[in-house]
């Protein structure tokens, strides 16, 4: 999909956010490969869902890493974080191993190799993605 993100994709992401099982010390990694940038309204919908989810659950997020293949998205999200500081450490990456290493620095419970094994199992063709 090129251009603006389809609303169905954004709605699915919001559903995923709202169904997340937050608990103290949670480290999250989101991977967006070849996904179009959301519109301003869609970004607000996503941000509101994240805020509501964190506020409605006990515990919270210790750290959040976002991996995207889009250099434009990385630049935009990094700039947004300069102006709107998240309530937890958050960083944007261009590849999965770097994101996992950063997550591991924040929590010794993160096992990068185990996560990669699970990604390879759950996402056919994962190793063929070009970051």
JOWOVEN-V478415 format. One record per residue. RES is the residue in three letters. SS is DSSP state (~ for helix, > for strand, _ for the rest). OMEGA is omega in whole degrees, 0 to 359 (none if undefined). Layout:
res:RES ss:SS omega:OMEGA
res:RES ss:SS omega:OMEGA
This chain:
res:UNK ss:_ omega:179
res:UNK ss:_ omega:181
res:UNK ss:_ omega:182
res:UNK ss:_ omega:178
res:UNK ss:_ omega:177
res:UNK ss:_ omega:182
res:UNK ss:~ omega:179
res:UNK ss:~ omega:178
res:UNK ss:~ omega:179
res:UNK ss:~ omega:179
res:UNK ss:~ omega:178
res:UNK ss:~ omega:177
res:UNK ss:~ omega:179
res:UNK ss:~ omega:176
res:UNK ss:~ omega:178
res:UNK ss:~ omega:179
res:UNK ss:~ omega:183
res:UNK ss:~ omega:180
res:UNK ss:~ omega:181
res:UNK ss:_ omega:178
res:UNK ss:_ omega:181
res:UNK ss:_ omega:175
res:UNK ss:_ omega:182
res:UNK ss:_ omega:177
res:UNK ss:_ omega:182
res:UNK ss:> omega:173
res:UNK ss:> omega:183
res:UNK ss:> omega:172
res:UNK ss:> omega:176
res:UNK ss:> omega:182
res:UNK ss:> omega:180
res:UNK ss:> omega:181
res:UNK ss:_ omega:177
res:UNK ss:_ omega:179
res:UNK ss:_ omega:180
res:UNK ss:_ omega:180
res:UNK ss:_ omega:176
res:UNK ss:_ omega:175
res:UNK ss:_ omega:178
res:UNK ss:~ omega:179
res:UNK ss:~ omega:179
res:UNK ss:~ omega:176
res:UNK ss:~ omega:178
res:UNK ss:~ omega:179
res:UNK ss:~ omega:179
res:UNK ss:~ omega:180
res:UNK ss:~ omega:179
res:UNK ss:~ omega:179
res:UNK ss:~ omega:178
res:UNK ss:~ omega:180
res:UNK ss:~ omega:180
res:UNK ss:~ omega:182
res:UNK ss:~ omega:179
res:UNK ss:~ omega:182
res:UNK ss:~ omega:186
res:UNK ss:~ omega:183
res:UNK ss:_ omega:171
res:UNK ss:_ omega:183
res:UNK ss:_ omega:181
res:UNK ss:_ omega:182
res:UNK ss:> omega:178
res:UNK ss:> omega:179
res:UNK ss:> omega:179
res:UNK ss:> omega:175
res:UNK ss:> omega:177
res:UNK ss:> omega:178
res:UNK ss:> omega:177
res:UNK ss:> omega:179
res:UNK ss:_ omega:183
res:UNK ss:_ omega:177
res:UNK ss:~ omega:178
res:UNK ss:~ omega:180
res:UNK ss:~ omega:179
res:UNK ss:~ omega:180
res:UNK ss:~ omega:181
res:UNK ss:~ omega:182
res:UNK ss:~ omega:176
res:UNK ss:~ omega:179
res:UNK ss:~ omega:178
res:UNK ss:~ omega:180
res:UNK ss:~ omega:175
res:UNK ss:~ omega:185
res:UNK ss:~ omega:180
res:UNK ss:_ omega:184
res:UNK ss:_ omega:177
res:UNK ss:_ omega:182
res:UNK ss:_ omega:182
res:UNK ss:_ omega:178
res:UNK ss:> omega:181
res:UNK ss:> omega:180
res:UNK ss:> omega:182
res:UNK ss:> omega:184
res:UNK ss:> omega:177
res:UNK ss:_ omega:178
res:UNK ss:_ omega:185
res:UNK ss:~ omega:181
res:UNK ss:~ omega:178
res:UNK ss:~ omega:179
res:UNK ss:~ omega:180
res:UNK ss:~ omega:178
res:UNK ss:~ omega:178
res:UNK ss:~ omega:178
res:UNK ss:~ omega:179
res:UNK ss:~ omega:177
res:UNK ss:~ omega:181
res:UNK ss:~ omega:181
res:UNK ss:_ omega:179
res:UNK ss:_ omega:178
res:UNK ss:_ omega:180
res:UNK ss:_ omega:179
res:UNK ss:_ omega:185
res:UNK ss:~ omega:182
res:UNK ss:~ omega:179
res:UNK ss:~ omega:178
res:UNK ss:~ omega:179
res:UNK ss:~ omega:177
res:UNK ss:~ omega:180
res:UNK ss:~ omega:178
res:UNK ss:~ omega:179
res:UNK ss:~ omega:179
res:UNK ss:~ omega:188
res:UNK ss:~ omega:185
res:UNK ss:_ omega:179
res:UNK ss:_ omega:179
res:UNK ss:_ omega:183
res:UNK ss:~ omega:182
res:UNK ss:~ omega:179
res:UNK ss:~ omega:180
res:UNK ss:_ omega:180
res:UNK ss:_ omega:180
res:UNK ss:_ omega:none
